[in-house]
Amino acid sequence: MNKNNGAVLYCRVSSREQEETGYSLPAQERLLKDYAARKGFKVANIFSISESASGRKQRQVFSAMMEYIEDYQIQNLLCEKVDRLTRNMKEAVVVNDWIEIAPERQVHFVKQNLVIHRNATSDEKFRWDIEIVLAKKQITNLSEEVRKGHREKLEQGWLPAEPPIGYKTTGDRGHKEHIIDDERAPFVRMAFELYASGNYSLKSLTEKLYTEGFRARSGRMVVKSAIERLLKEVFYYGAMRWNGEVHPNGKHTALITKELFDVVQQRLVRGGGPKYRKHIFAFKKTLTCSECGGTITGEIQKGHVYYHCNHYRGCKQTAFVREEEIEGQIKGVFELFEAITPAEADAIRNGIKADHAEEIEYKENALRALSARYESLQKRLDRLFEIRLDDGVSNEVWKRKEGEINNEQEQIREQMTRLKSEESRYFELWLDVIDLARRAREIYEKRTPDERRLLLGYIFSALMLKDKKVAYTLSEPVERLARRVQEKLDAEKFEPTQNTPEKGVLSGVAVTAPDKSIMESQEPRKKIRTSRNPLAKARFRDSDPKSRLLLRDRDSNPSFRVQSAASYH
């Protein structure tokens, strides 16, 4: 090939509208090929950039084209117009430097009837310079319009980009919305709730989700770094992050509560999950020392797992306790609840509902008050906006007041969401607690170490080791259930060892609880939020819905394995 006759074609479209109005890549190729044939050029290669290419991809194609021209000593570059070749000063400088090296090198802009080379006239070079500036101005204008569109979309409550995993996009162009992806959303909820439980590290959570069926689009395991990004995504609780700024006014349906998101962020920052190890101990990060309050750690000796205090605070407890001994004592607690018959369980549920009547009344009143406050704030914001239109307030004052009102409205929305979810969670919680307590030993014996720790987290609020004995405090719902069981036993004139705040009953052995200075004292039992006592704080565990994982397939699946996340809601 004659070096002077060789030519490279460069085709580019920057928007879908251009493709739809006759500026497609094939149309450009035909135009440039016809021009090359008329001029007697032999086409050596064609470089094309579609409208869907990212900015990085466009730069890569441009650089590859210039390298090709240098390597094969091509003297002619053919392009439709100046704005098809370069849209920034950096690329224009690269092309201009290439032209200035040799007089044979030429750039042909077919539609503009412009040929630029080293010996071009001053008018032609001036026109080339002007076209570059106009092309850059066009790009700047387009960028400005895009940003304006993004701001408008955000103000409307929609993310101007693809949503994260767990959502999908629906609707026509210009009216697209993000809705929940029923196939992948359950995995996202599971990820947050499992990590919030404190029983999973990022690595073990990644493996757990994989075994449950969570996959990347390629079908492979979702890597740990992607899981970490997922857990930090504010989109899941109803907000939107754009250019480093969080917008709380998302109109999409939230997958999780802000409360659960905050718990996960605290664990991510503090490393609250257990470290990943080859040997997973049943009571890892579950037991504490009753003397010094330090963590009880496990180790393997001669094929058996032993637990002992780490002695970080000068503790004098030196005893090593085998895992089987601890399990035997804990299973003794489970026996207390195995005596509950189905009829008695129903009676307990009915009693709890009756006790809860006043709390239901309080929540309804609270929701009405919050709703009225929200509407009042919205009216204030509307009035303030009208005053701003009449130049009654400065833009600075408007922005400050708007931010204050929006922040308070966001807090009200979170409170209303929490109150509504707690109402349904209350009865679900008690249904789960009663079933878990009645079947605790059965579940414990057939679950993995991680799931056993999850079960223990629902039954006990504290487990401590002292002189080879386990002292415990029941979680509040289980303690209330235990009191009802104890009342039933007392009514039948049995006299078991009393489970007072100072004692714990384990396998028929009364164990003195640790000093109150080591354990945080429980809230008074009378602090139940009612219309007469509205300031009492509702108490729920971070991951109450996850107790249902422990109850699945109890009849149909003898192995008691957790169901796939697709059925988890």
TIBASE-856965 format. One line per 5 residues: number of its first residue (from 0); for each residue z, x, y of C-alpha. Coordinates in steps of 0.001 Angstrom, whole numbers. Layout:
N
NUM	Z,X,Y  ...
This chain:
569
0	0,0,0  -933,1238,3453  2371,1709,5273  856,258,8465  -257,-2903,6600
5	3030,-3625,4850  5108,-6523,6184  8466,-8175,5525  8979,-11888,6225  12337,-13148,7570
10	13007,-16894,7281  16070,-18670,8540  17353,-22199,9139  20770,-22825,10665  21388,-26539,10145
15	20561,-29368,7774  18866,-31239,10597  16351,-28399,10942  15481,-28669,7267  15058,-32434,7569
20	12764,-32188,10617  10185,-29773,9258  11890,-26432,9765  12613,-25830,6091  12474,-22379,4522
25	9263,-23144,2577  7603,-24310,5821  8543,-21050,7548  7287,-19019,4607  3908,-20761,4696
30	3616,-20198,8434  4438,-16475,8178  2202,-15924,5122  -765,-17517,6907  -120,-15287,9921
35	105,-12193,7701  -3201,-13087,6040  -4927,-13480,9393  -3611,-10107,10578  -4440,-8352,7303
40	-800,-7630,6397  326,-7364,2790  3680,-9112,2231  6069,-6631,592  9148,-8862,470
45	10638,-12096,1812  14234,-12478,2999  15590,-16002,3509  18862,-17492,4741  19594,-21140,4037
50	21680,-23464,6206  24540,-23372,3722  25048,-19594,3934  28261,-18351,5506  28281,-15994,8478
55	29219,-13154,6170  26313,-13944,3852  23888,-14058,6780  25004,-10603,7931  24603,-9269,4392
60	21031,-10577,4147  20124,-9141,7563  21557,-5726,6613  19758,-5787,3257  16456,-6516,5025
65	16842,-3631,7480  17749,-1253,4631  14681,-2377,2690  12438,-1767,5697  13854,1742,6124
70	13686,2632,2416  10086,1485,1928  8821,2522,5399  7660,-989,6283  6112,-1095,9760
75	5854,-4857,10406  8603,-7468,10564  7431,-11092,10822  9652,-13906,12065  9070,-17411,13406
80	10979,-17056,16699  13499,-14728,18321  16417,-17033,17553  15403,-16969,13868  15777,-13167,13758
85	18877,-12452,15800  21614,-14528,17385  23968,-11846,18625  23676,-8665,20600  24703,-6451,17690
90	21751,-7493,15518  19418,-7285,18527  20472,-3670,19113  19790,-2817,15444  16265,-4266,15669
95	15598,-2613,19025  16728,808,17743  14440,416,14733  11495,-353,17024  12084,2671,19264
100	11886,5185,16396  8078,5012,15972  5221,3338,17901  3782,1858,14679  6819,-355,14145
105	6342,-3916,15341  8213,-7225,15324  5972,-10334,15401  7383,-13637,16653  4653,-15967,15444
110	5379,-19221,17267  6094,-17475,20569  2961,-15283,20386  5130,-12260,21101  4839,-8798,19546
115	7485,-6212,20394  6998,-2465,19794  7930,802,21489  4920,780,23816  5148,-2901,24749
120	4767,-3770,28413  7786,-4259,30630  7033,-7996,30835  7005,-8277,27032  10288,-6386,26746
125	11784,-8486,29543  10766,-11613,27656  12322,-10155,24498  15574,-9517,26357  15595,-13039,27832
130	14967,-14627,24422  17889,-12675,22968  20202,-13911,25730  18982,-17495,25271  19504,-17256,21515
135	23039,-16002,22048  23699,-18820,24522  22463,-21347,21996  24851,-20003,19376  27714,-20092,21875
140	26926,-23715,22738  26729,-24670,19067  30052,-22969,18396  31624,-24808,21319  30343,-28169,20060
145	31632,-27426,16565  35101,-26595,17899  35049,-29755,19975  34183,-31752,16872  36980,-30079,14943
150	39513,-30944,17656  38372,-34557,17667  38637,-34740,13898  42162,-33303,13980  43244,-35756,16681
155	41996,-38570,14463  44230,-37277,11666  41616,-35746,9352  41133,-32134,8293  37697,-30840,9413
160	37204,-28866,6200  37340,-29186,2444  40764,-30375,1236  42910,-28306,-1160  43160,-28873,-4905
165	44452,-32359,-5654  42207,-34097,-3123  38526,-34933,-2931  36193,-35961,-105  34598,-39381,124
170	32505,-41258,2705  29263,-40702,4587  28529,-37845,6931  30585,-38100,10101  32982,-40543,8434
175	34344,-38489,5560  37941,-38872,4417  40161,-37050,1953  41611,-39078,-909  43810,-38145,-3852
180	42047,-36704,-6883  43747,-38592,-9728  42691,-35939,-12231  44208,-32893,-10498  46885,-34343,-8204
185	49490,-34709,-11016  49338,-30956,-11595  50080,-30315,-7916  53113,-32605,-8001  54279,-30937,-11190
190	53930,-27472,-9628  56162,-28377,-6675  58790,-30153,-8772  58980,-27458,-11436  59340,-24677,-8896
195	61902,-26663,-6890  64041,-26963,-10027  64735,-23200,-9830  63920,-22724,-13528  60484,-21181,-13021
200	59196,-18005,-11434  55648,-17975,-10063  54424,-16263,-13234  56136,-18656,-15642  55013,-21618,-13506
205	51421,-20366,-13692  51621,-20208,-17487  53340,-23592,-17717  50611,-25295,-15681  47960,-23650,-17836
210	49526,-24971,-21046  49664,-28432,-19465  45898,-28307,-18829  45602,-27119,-15208  42393,-25118,-14795
215	40336,-23552,-12040  36826,-24890,-11470  35549,-22103,-13719  37724,-23379,-16560  39994,-20345,-16468
220	43691,-20070,-15647  44597,-20581,-11991  45981,-17189,-10991  49509,-16649,-9669  48386,-15889,-6098
225	46496,-19210,-5991  49601,-21050,-7220  51623,-19401,-4454  49070,-20510,-1836  49182,-24010,-3300
230	52974,-24140,-2922  52664,-23128,757  50013,-25721,1610  51342,-28194,4213  48490,-30633,3475
235	50386,-31936,443  53203,-33505,2488  50878,-35059,5072  50325,-32314,7661  47270,-30135,8356
240	47047,-26408,9104  44142,-25368,11302  43688,-21970,12972  47288,-21092,12224  48655,-24256,13846
245	50267,-27114,11903  49258,-30650,12915  51747,-33245,11601  49580,-36342,12143  47507,-36309,8936
250	46230,-39721,7856  45619,-38720,4246  48069,-39852,1571  50789,-37281,931  51347,-36030,-2626
255	54941,-34883,-2066  57752,-35401,414  58544,-33018,3258  62005,-32631,1722  60572,-31306,-1556
260	58171,-29009,341  61072,-27498,2312  63044,-26832,-882  60059,-24988,-2361  59599,-22895,807
265	63244,-21834,687  62868,-20734,-2923  59661,-18859,-2125  61317,-16960,718  64524,-16202,-1159
270	62929,-15701,-4562  64983,-18550,-6000  63095,-18694,-9281  64209,-16602,-12269  62450,-13300,-12787
275	59830,-13271,-15495  60946,-11452,-18625  59736,-11190,-22184  63035,-12556,-23543  63940,-15952,-22099
280	67659,-16679,-22448  68850,-20271,-22726  71551,-19907,-20037  69739,-17602,-17623  70965,-18266,-14050
285	72975,-21219,-15377  76465,-19818,-16009  78759,-18184,-13443  82025,-16304,-13856  85101,-18423,-13099
290	87018,-15359,-11846  84596,-13640,-9475  81848,-16242,-9075  79182,-13751,-10202  76239,-14552,-12444
295	76735,-14489,-16200  73944,-12441,-17752  72565,-12356,-21273  71548,-9469,-23490  70495,-8974,-27083
300	72793,-7060,-29426  71996,-6718,-33154  69660,-9707,-33087  72109,-12034,-31306  72260,-13108,-27666
305	75555,-12393,-25894  76648,-13428,-22400  79042,-11581,-20104  79949,-11138,-16439  78028,-8547,-14399
310	81284,-7301,-12808  79731,-7005,-9391  82995,-7948,-7670  85525,-6025,-9700  85947,-8825,-12252
315	88376,-8174,-15129  86677,-10421,-17685  85161,-8127,-20298  84588,-10553,-23167  81097,-11037,-24625
320	80346,-14574,-25864  77604,-15417,-28340  75026,-17972,-27294  75794,-20174,-30308  79453,-20488,-29224
325	78466,-21636,-25739  75952,-24113,-27131  78555,-25550,-29486  80961,-26193,-26626  78282,-27793,-24437
330	77109,-30075,-27241  80676,-31343,-27449  80195,-32878,-23991  77051,-34643,-25157  79020,-36405,-27912
335	80916,-38405,-25292  77718,-40246,-24326  76268,-40749,-27813  78685,-43655,-28358  76894,-45755,-25712
340	74993,-48609,-27387  71793,-50084,-25866  73713,-53236,-24862  76365,-51151,-23154  73689,-49135,-21368
345	72199,-52369,-19983  75654,-53474,-18842  76133,-50156,-17040  72781,-50512,-15302  73631,-54025,-14127
350	76975,-52819,-12812  75288,-49998,-10889  72825,-52444,-9330  75701,-54642,-8182  77474,-51631,-6670
355	74244,-50721,-4898  73777,-54087,-3116  75453,-52970,109  73449,-49748,204  70228,-51755,-126
360	71283,-53872,2865  72009,-50734,4908  68633,-49203,4109  66775,-52355,5109  68598,-52405,8450
365	67950,-48692,8939  64228,-49121,8253  63982,-51944,10797  65778,-49836,13417  63544,-46824,12777
370	60406,-48952,12947  61491,-50455,16270  62186,-46985,17672  58775,-45763,16531  56998,-48661,18281
375	59023,-48051,21437  57954,-44396,21485  54312,-45358,20965  54450,-47731,23958  55955,-44946,26081
380	53148,-42623,25020  50506,-45251,25878  52008,-45852,29326  52213,-42113,29963  48546,-41738,29013
385	47517,-44450,31485  49484,-42697,34242  47757,-39431,33347  44319,-41081,33660  45287,-42119,37184
390	46296,-38504,37949  49911,-39595,38138  51172,-36629,36112  49985,-33079,35690  48384,-31886,32472
395	51374,-29604,31842  53849,-32508,32047  51593,-34677,29873  51373,-32026,27142  55147,-31480,27135
400	56003,-35196,26990  53316,-35866,24383  54722,-33089,22192  58280,-34430,22499  57249,-37974,21554
405	55023,-36816,18676  57828,-34677,17260  60300,-37554,17342  57743,-39889,15758  57164,-37360,12980
410	60910,-37195,12303  61055,-40997,12161  58144,-41115,9690  59913,-38593,7460  63158,-40603,7583
415	61351,-43845,6722  59481,-42189,3859  62714,-40742,2505  64546,-44071,2705  61717,-45916,944
420	61425,-43321,-1808  65193,-43153,-2351  65327,-46910,-2900  62997,-46739,-5898  64290,-43353,-7019
425	67849,-44667,-7183  67178,-47009,-10083  64756,-44567,-11750  67460,-41918,-11476  70046,-44055,-13203
430	67630,-45173,-15886  66846,-41508,-16576  70479,-40394,-16394  71635,-42999,-18921  68802,-42170,-21333
435	69234,-38432,-20849  72981,-38613,-21426  72661,-40737,-24573  70026,-38433,-26056  71132,-35134,-24470
440	71973,-33336,-27748  68766,-34536,-29420  66665,-33378,-26457  68514,-30081,-26158  67900,-29111,-29779
445	64133,-29663,-29615  63185,-28223,-26243  62172,-24846,-24852  64711,-22673,-22982  63208,-23654,-19627
450	63451,-27345,-20467  67002,-26909,-21758  68034,-25413,-18435  66398,-28362,-16712  68459,-30742,-18844
455	71680,-28844,-18118  70857,-29036,-14415  70907,-32835,-14611  74070,-33106,-16718  76193,-30459,-14949
460	76565,-29445,-11329  78433,-26261,-12371  78962,-24315,-15600  81481,-21453,-15628  82708,-19039,-18254
465	86375,-18052,-18543  88034,-16326,-21507  85151,-17290,-23807  85523,-20944,-22827  83096,-22995,-20753
470	84474,-24935,-17807  82208,-27511,-16254  81748,-30072,-13512  79462,-33011,-14223  76744,-33902,-11733
475	77617,-36948,-9644  75459,-39540,-11497  76644,-38293,-14899  80253,-38191,-13719  80034,-41830,-12663
480	78521,-42668,-16040  81305,-40718,-17784  83919,-42725,-15896  82371,-45955,-17123  82323,-44637,-20686
485	85938,-43583,-20308  86816,-47083,-19075  85162,-48507,-22184  87129,-46146,-24430  90376,-46974,-22648
490	89662,-50670,-23085  89353,-50068,-26833  92774,-48380,-26728  91479,-44942,-27613  93340,-41984,-26114
495	90938,-39061,-25786  91683,-36052,-23630  91288,-37137,-20016  88468,-35631,-17995  90279,-35192,-14719
500	89033,-33100,-11797  91249,-30288,-13103  90134,-30449,-16765  86919,-30421,-18770  86572,-31679,-22339
505	84429,-29498,-24554  84354,-29982,-28330  87772,-31579,-28213  89302,-28602,-26365  90765,-29060,-22905
510	89584,-26249,-20664  91156,-25535,-17292  88570,-25642,-14541  88155,-22560,-12323  89920,-22145,-9026
515	88666,-24442,-6283  88000,-21405,-4122  85270,-20346,-6534  83585,-23723,-6884  82606,-25879,-3960
520	84682,-29016,-3910  82815,-32212,-4690  82362,-34863,-2052  84926,-37689,-2203  83745,-40397,-4536
525	84157,-43029,-1818  81458,-41439,305  78753,-43883,-750  76504,-44994,2067  76912,-48726,2804
530	76676,-51004,5811  80392,-50349,6374  79993,-46615,5943  76481,-45775,7213  77170,-42098,7927
535	77594,-41056,4313  74675,-38927,3154  72657,-40005,122  72819,-37394,-2631  69876,-36688,-4892
540	68818,-33601,-6751  65731,-31777,-5534  63626,-32684,-8536  64993,-35946,-9913  61565,-37319,-10975
545	61198,-34398,-13349  63892,-35766,-15654  61164,-38003,-17030  59484,-34928,-18504  62442,-34596,-20874
550	62172,-38205,-22071  58480,-38414,-22912  57094,-39145,-26376  60561,-39608,-27833  59214,-41932,-30544
555	55564,-41000,-31003  55872,-37210,-30879  58499,-35671,-33179  58237,-32304,-31456  59248,-33829,-28123
560	56639,-31811,-26285  55914,-32650,-22658  52901,-34875,-22121  49875,-33562,-20323  50074,-33639,-16555
565	47239,-36148,-16395  49739,-38867,-17377  52518,-37524,-15203  53251,-39540,-12081
